[in-house]
Amino acid sequence: MGRVIAVLQQPWVQRGVRAALAAALAWQAALLLPPALSAYAYYAPLGAIIAVSPTVADSASAAWRSVLAILVGFALAVAVYEVTRGIPDALTIALIVALAIGVEQWRLFREQASWVSFAAVLMITVGTSDPAEYAVRYAGLTLLGAAVGVLVTTVLFPPLQLTTAVQRIAVARELLAGHLEEIAAGLRTGEIPEPGAWAARTQALGAALDLMRGAEARVERARRANPRARNWQGTAGGIREQSRALDRVAVLVDDLTTLVVEFQPHRRGLDRVDGATGWVLADALTGLARVVRIPYHATDTEPDERDAAILAAVTALDRLTGLLRTSQIADDAGFFALGAVTVGMHRSLRTLEAHVRFPARPGARPPSGESDDPVLERG
């Protein structure tokens, strides 16, 4: 049963069920029309399939844009055909197609733009004997099918695209944490890749973030005109918050890892202050990676793994901040790079709402004893 439910939650499975049902219902509805229309009932399932989209809003949009594109194509073909009666048919068709492709650039049609040229060629090849009747049959039955498709999408488990979005966020979260851990491991072993090599390694993370953003946008579209949206408002809102927080943190992490790779501050002047600077920086990055991996607390009353991860990250970051504050080297490029990295990690923790909830003792302050950053406040 669990496997069946998991399969039914897949967007392509749900769309397949909706499309099949909508096509069957559209066919049956078209057969009830007068003979002049029911004889061409096969146009109705076509409209149903066109209109069955991942979201209710997309379904309605696809329906009216497709029908409009078809009507525009028909009108264009008839107009050009009447004007060019004296020239060879091949030239007429070529002109119709060229003009239709130009009309398709109108942004109003969006993904349904190709229906303009398709409908224009269809009209010029099979509908010129009675253009008005053919347009009514084709566009009318397509519209009927599209209406059925929108209705089925609205009524039959209208998707919110939540499953896909959750999966995309999980993948992006794991890659971002791995990104941080890889840099931390390089700091400990002294094997940080060259800037060019590191840029190539970030491509997978960039692709995952693009997919995550797209999935979040689809969830937002799916909430429009969706009767299920209210029931899943909290989940959809959580997806939006997670996606946008990860996106912001990814930008910050990209900046700070670029600084580490390019300037390698742990190998520069700060080594004269504390030879373990690289290890402290690695600990801070590892701690941040753990916080990225654990987005929520397991309980509101007891310390959990997220609390432990936050405490480790804050403690390491405090040590790093202490090194910067006590350093006498203020004119070294590595010093400024390390300062920027530290600020980036502070901002990342703030974005992730990483607060230490259970201080070691009442009134405890950060180890540095000087930071007013709310990320470092205890309790």
C-alpha positions as CSV (number, residue, x, y, z in Angstrom):
1,M,0.0,0.0,0.0
2,G,2.8,2.4,0.8
3,R,4.4,1.9,-2.6
4,V,1.1,2.5,-4.3
5,I,0.6,5.7,-2.4
6,A,4.2,6.8,-3.2
7,V,3.6,6.1,-6.9
8,L,0.3,8.0,-6.9
9,Q,2.1,11.0,-5.4
10,Q,4.3,11.3,-8.4
11,P,3.2,14.3,-10.6
12,W,3.5,12.4,-13.9
13,V,1.3,9.6,-12.5
14,Q,-1.4,12.1,-11.3
15,R,-1.3,13.9,-14.6
16,G,-1.7,10.7,-16.5
17,V,-4.7,9.7,-14.5
18,R,-6.3,13.1,-15.0
19,A,-5.5,13.3,-18.7
20,A,-7.0,9.8,-19.3
21,L,-10.2,10.6,-17.4
22,A,-10.5,14.0,-19.0
23,A,-10.1,12.6,-22.5
24,A,-12.8,10.0,-21.9
25,L,-15.2,12.4,-20.4
26,A,-14.6,14.9,-23.2
27,W,-15.3,12.2,-25.8
28,Q,-18.5,11.2,-24.1
29,A,-19.6,14.9,-23.8
30,A,-18.9,15.5,-27.5
31,L,-21.0,12.5,-28.5
32,L,-24.1,14.2,-26.9
33,L,-23.8,17.2,-29.2
34,P,-25.8,17.5,-32.5
35,P,-24.6,15.2,-35.3
36,A,-22.9,18.1,-37.1
37,L,-20.5,18.3,-34.2
38,S,-20.6,14.8,-32.7
39,A,-19.2,13.4,-35.9
40,Y,-16.0,15.2,-35.1
41,A,-15.9,14.2,-31.4
42,Y,-12.3,13.2,-31.5
43,Y,-11.3,16.9,-31.3
44,A,-12.6,17.1,-27.8
45,P,-10.1,14.7,-26.2
46,L,-7.4,16.7,-27.9
47,G,-8.5,19.8,-26.0
48,A,-8.7,17.8,-22.7
49,I,-5.1,16.7,-23.0
50,I,-4.0,20.2,-23.8
51,A,-5.6,21.5,-20.7
52,V,-4.4,18.9,-18.2
53,S,-1.4,20.7,-16.7
54,P,0.5,20.3,-13.5
55,T,-1.5,23.0,-11.7
56,V,-5.1,24.4,-11.9
57,A,-3.8,27.8,-12.9
58,D,-1.6,26.4,-15.6
59,S,-4.5,24.2,-16.8
60,A,-6.8,27.2,-17.2
61,S,-4.1,29.2,-18.9
62,A,-3.2,26.4,-21.4
63,A,-6.9,26.0,-22.2
64,W,-7.7,29.6,-23.3
65,R,-4.3,30.3,-24.8
66,S,-4.5,27.2,-27.0
67,V,-8.0,27.9,-28.2
68,L,-7.0,31.6,-28.9
69,A,-3.9,30.4,-30.8
70,I,-6.0,28.0,-32.9
71,L,-8.6,30.7,-33.8
72,V,-5.8,33.2,-34.7
73,G,-4.2,30.5,-36.9
74,F,-7.5,29.8,-38.6
75,A,-8.2,33.5,-39.2
76,L,-4.6,34.1,-40.6
77,A,-4.9,31.1,-43.0
78,V,-8.3,32.2,-44.4
79,A,-7.2,35.8,-44.8
80,V,-4.0,34.9,-46.6
81,Y,-5.8,32.3,-48.7
82,E,-8.4,34.8,-49.9
83,V,-5.7,37.5,-50.7
84,T,-3.4,35.1,-52.7
85,R,-5.9,33.1,-54.8
86,G,-4.0,33.8,-57.9
87,I,-0.6,32.4,-56.8
88,P,0.5,28.8,-56.5
89,D,-0.6,26.9,-53.4
90,A,3.0,26.2,-52.4
91,L,3.7,29.9,-52.1
92,T,0.4,30.5,-50.3
93,I,1.3,27.8,-47.7
94,A,4.9,29.2,-47.4
95,L,3.5,32.7,-46.7
96,I,1.0,31.4,-44.2
97,V,3.6,29.5,-42.3
98,A,6.0,32.4,-42.3
99,L,3.4,34.8,-41.0
100,A,2.2,32.3,-38.4
101,I,5.7,31.9,-37.0
102,G,5.9,35.7,-36.7
103,V,2.6,35.8,-34.9
104,E,3.7,33.1,-32.5
105,Q,6.3,35.5,-31.1
106,W,3.5,37.3,-29.4
107,R,4.1,36.6,-25.7
108,L,0.4,36.2,-25.0
109,F,0.4,32.7,-26.4
110,R,3.4,31.5,-24.2
111,E,3.9,27.7,-24.5
112,Q,0.8,27.4,-26.7
113,A,2.3,29.6,-29.5
114,S,2.9,26.6,-31.8
115,W,-0.8,26.1,-32.2
116,V,-0.9,29.2,-34.4
117,S,1.1,27.7,-37.3
118,F,-0.4,24.2,-36.7
119,A,-4.0,25.5,-37.0
120,A,-3.1,27.7,-40.0
121,V,-1.7,24.8,-42.0
122,L,-4.6,22.6,-40.9
123,M,-7.1,25.2,-42.1
124,I,-5.4,25.7,-45.5
125,T,-5.2,22.0,-46.2
126,V,-8.6,20.7,-45.0
127,G,-10.9,23.5,-44.1
128,T,-11.0,26.0,-46.9
129,S,-14.2,24.6,-48.4
130,D,-16.1,26.0,-45.4
131,P,-13.8,27.9,-43.1
132,A,-16.4,29.0,-40.6
133,E,-17.9,25.6,-40.1
134,Y,-14.5,24.0,-39.7
135,A,-13.4,26.6,-37.2
136,V,-16.6,26.0,-35.1
137,R,-16.1,22.3,-35.2
138,Y,-12.4,22.2,-34.4
139,A,-12.1,25.2,-32.0
140,G,-15.5,24.6,-30.4
141,L,-14.8,20.9,-29.6
142,T,-11.3,21.7,-28.5
143,L,-12.7,24.3,-26.1
144,L,-15.2,21.8,-24.8
145,G,-12.4,19.3,-24.1
146,A,-10.3,22.0,-22.5
147,A,-13.1,22.9,-20.2
148,V,-13.4,19.3,-19.2
149,G,-9.7,19.1,-18.6
150,V,-9.7,22.2,-16.4
151,L,-12.6,20.7,-14.4
152,V,-11.0,17.4,-13.9
153,T,-7.7,19.0,-12.8
154,T,-9.6,21.1,-10.3
155,V,-11.7,18.3,-8.9
156,L,-9.4,15.2,-9.1
157,F,-6.6,15.6,-6.5
158,P,-5.5,19.0,-7.9
159,P,-1.7,18.9,-7.5
160,L,0.2,21.3,-5.3
161,Q,3.6,19.9,-6.5
162,L,4.7,19.5,-2.9
163,T,6.4,16.1,-3.3
164,T,8.7,17.3,-6.1
165,A,9.5,20.6,-4.3
166,V,10.4,18.7,-1.1
167,Q,12.7,16.4,-3.0
168,R,14.4,19.3,-4.8
169,I,15.0,21.1,-1.5
170,A,16.5,18.0,0.0
171,V,18.9,17.5,-2.9
172,A,20.0,21.2,-2.8
173,R,20.4,21.0,1.0
174,E,22.6,17.9,0.8
175,L,24.8,19.3,-2.0
176,L,25.2,22.7,-0.2
177,A,26.3,20.9,3.0
178,G,28.6,18.7,1.0
179,H,30.1,21.8,-0.6
180,L,31.0,23.2,2.8
181,E,32.4,19.9,4.1
182,E,34.6,19.6,1.0
183,I,36.1,22.9,1.6
184,A,36.6,22.1,5.3
185,A,38.3,18.8,4.4
186,G,40.6,20.7,2.1
187,L,41.5,23.1,4.8
188,R,42.5,20.2,7.1
189,T,44.6,18.4,4.5
190,G,45.9,21.4,2.7
191,E,44.4,20.2,-0.6
192,I,42.1,23.1,-1.5
193,P,41.5,23.0,-5.3
194,E,42.5,25.8,-7.6
195,P,39.8,28.4,-8.4
196,G,39.3,27.0,-11.9
197,A,38.9,23.4,-10.6
198,W,36.6,24.6,-7.8
199,A,34.3,26.5,-10.2
200,A,33.7,23.2,-12.1
201,R,32.7,21.4,-8.9
202,T,30.0,24.0,-8.1
203,Q,28.1,23.3,-11.3
204,A,26.1,20.4,-9.7
205,L,25.1,22.7,-6.8
206,G,24.0,25.4,-9.2
207,A,21.9,23.0,-11.2
208,A,20.2,21.7,-8.1
209,L,19.5,25.2,-6.9
210,D,17.9,26.1,-10.3
211,L,15.7,23.0,-10.0
212,M,14.7,23.9,-6.4
213,R,13.7,27.4,-7.4
214,G,11.7,26.1,-10.3
215,A,9.9,23.6,-8.0
216,E,9.1,26.3,-5.5
217,A,7.7,28.5,-8.2
218,R,5.5,25.7,-9.4
219,V,4.2,25.3,-5.8
220,E,3.3,28.9,-5.8
221,R,1.4,28.6,-9.1
222,A,-0.3,25.5,-7.9
223,R,-1.9,27.3,-5.0
224,R,-3.8,29.6,-7.3
225,A,-7.5,28.6,-7.8
226,N,-6.7,25.3,-6.0
227,P,-9.4,24.1,-3.6
228,R,-6.8,22.1,-1.7
229,A,-4.5,25.1,-1.1
230,R,-5.9,26.0,2.3
231,N,-5.4,22.4,3.6
232,W,-1.7,22.5,2.7
233,Q,-1.0,26.2,3.3
234,G,1.4,25.4,6.2
235,T,3.4,22.9,4.1
236,A,3.5,25.1,1.1
237,G,4.6,28.1,3.2
238,G,7.3,26.0,4.8
239,I,8.6,24.9,1.3
240,R,8.7,28.6,0.3
241,E,10.7,29.6,3.4
242,Q,13.1,26.7,3.1
243,S,13.7,27.3,-0.6
244,R,14.4,31.0,-0.2
245,A,16.5,30.5,2.9
246,L,18.7,27.9,1.2
247,D,18.9,30.2,-1.9
248,R,20.2,33.1,0.2
249,V,22.6,30.9,2.2
250,A,23.9,29.4,-1.1
251,V,24.8,32.9,-2.3
252,L,26.6,33.6,0.9
253,V,28.4,30.2,0.9
254,D,29.4,30.8,-2.7
255,D,31.0,34.1,-1.7
256,L,32.9,32.7,1.3
257,T,34.1,29.6,-0.4
258,T,35.4,31.6,-3.3
259,L,37.3,33.8,-0.8
260,V,38.8,30.7,0.8
261,V,39.8,29.1,-2.5
262,E,41.2,32.3,-4.0
263,F,43.0,33.8,-1.0
264,Q,43.5,30.7,1.2
265,P,43.7,33.0,4.3
266,H,44.8,30.2,6.6
267,R,48.1,30.0,4.8
268,R,48.9,33.7,5.0
269,G,49.7,36.2,7.7
270,L,47.3,34.8,10.3
271,D,49.4,31.7,10.6
272,R,51.8,33.9,12.5
273,V,49.1,34.5,15.1
274,D,47.7,31.0,15.4
275,G,49.0,28.0,13.4
276,A,45.6,26.3,13.8
277,T,43.6,29.0,11.9
278,G,42.9,26.6,9.1
279,W,41.5,24.0,11.5
280,V,39.3,26.6,13.3
281,L,38.0,27.7,9.9
282,A,37.3,24.1,8.9
283,D,35.4,23.5,12.2
284,A,33.2,26.5,11.5
285,L,32.5,25.4,8.0
286,T,31.7,21.8,9.2
287,G,29.4,23.2,11.8
288,L,27.6,25.3,9.3
289,A,27.2,22.3,7.0
290,R,25.5,20.3,9.9
291,V,23.1,23.2,10.5
292,V,22.3,23.3,6.8
293,R,21.5,19.5,6.9
294,I,19.1,19.8,9.9
295,P,16.5,22.5,9.1
296,Y,14.2,21.9,12.0
297,H,14.2,21.1,15.7
298,A,12.9,17.7,16.7
299,T,11.3,19.1,19.9
300,D,10.6,22.5,21.4
301,T,11.4,21.4,25.0
302,E,14.7,19.4,24.9
303,P,18.0,19.9,23.2
304,D,18.3,17.9,19.9
305,E,20.7,17.3,17.1
306,R,20.0,20.7,15.6
307,D,20.9,22.4,18.9
308,A,24.1,20.4,19.0
309,A,25.0,21.4,15.4
310,I,24.2,25.1,16.1
311,L,26.3,25.1,19.2
312,A,29.3,23.5,17.4
313,A,29.0,26.0,14.6
314,V,28.7,29.0,16.9
315,T,31.5,27.8,19.1
316,A,33.9,27.4,16.2
317,L,32.8,30.7,14.7
318,D,33.4,32.4,18.0
319,R,37.0,31.1,18.1
320,L,37.5,32.3,14.6
321,T,36.1,35.7,15.5
322,G,38.4,35.8,18.5
323,L,41.4,35.2,16.3
324,L,40.5,38.1,14.1
325,R,39.9,40.5,17.0
326,T,43.2,39.7,18.7
327,S,45.3,39.6,15.6
328,Q,47.8,42.4,15.1
329,I,47.9,41.7,11.3
330,A,45.5,44.2,9.8
331,D,47.1,44.8,6.4
332,D,47.2,41.3,5.0
333,A,44.9,40.2,2.2
334,G,44.3,36.9,4.0
335,F,43.2,38.8,7.1
336,F,40.5,40.7,5.2
337,A,39.4,37.5,3.3
338,L,39.1,35.7,6.6
339,G,37.1,38.5,8.0
340,A,34.7,38.4,5.1
341,V,34.3,34.7,5.4
342,T,33.5,35.0,9.1
343,V,30.8,37.6,8.3
344,G,29.4,35.4,5.6
345,M,29.0,32.5,8.1
346,H,27.4,34.8,10.7
347,R,24.9,35.9,8.1
348,S,24.3,32.3,7.0
349,L,23.5,31.2,10.5
350,R,21.1,34.1,10.9
351,T,19.4,33.2,7.7
352,L,19.0,29.6,8.9
353,E,17.6,31.0,12.2
354,A,20.3,29.1,14.0
355,H,19.9,30.2,17.6
356,V,21.3,28.4,20.6
357,R,18.2,27.7,22.6
358,F,19.7,26.0,25.7
359,P,22.7,27.9,27.2
360,A,25.2,26.0,29.2
361,R,24.3,28.1,32.3
362,P,21.9,31.0,33.0
363,G,23.1,34.2,31.4
364,A,25.9,32.6,29.5
365,R,27.5,34.7,26.8
366,P,29.4,33.7,23.7
367,P,33.0,32.5,24.3
368,S,34.4,35.7,22.8
369,G,32.3,37.6,25.3
370,E,31.9,40.6,23.0
371,S,29.5,39.8,20.2
372,D,26.1,41.4,20.0
373,D,25.2,39.4,16.9
374,P,21.8,37.8,17.6
375,V,23.1,34.6,16.0
376,L,25.5,34.2,18.9
377,E,23.2,35.1,21.7
378,R,22.4,32.3,24.1
379,G,18.8,31.7,24.9
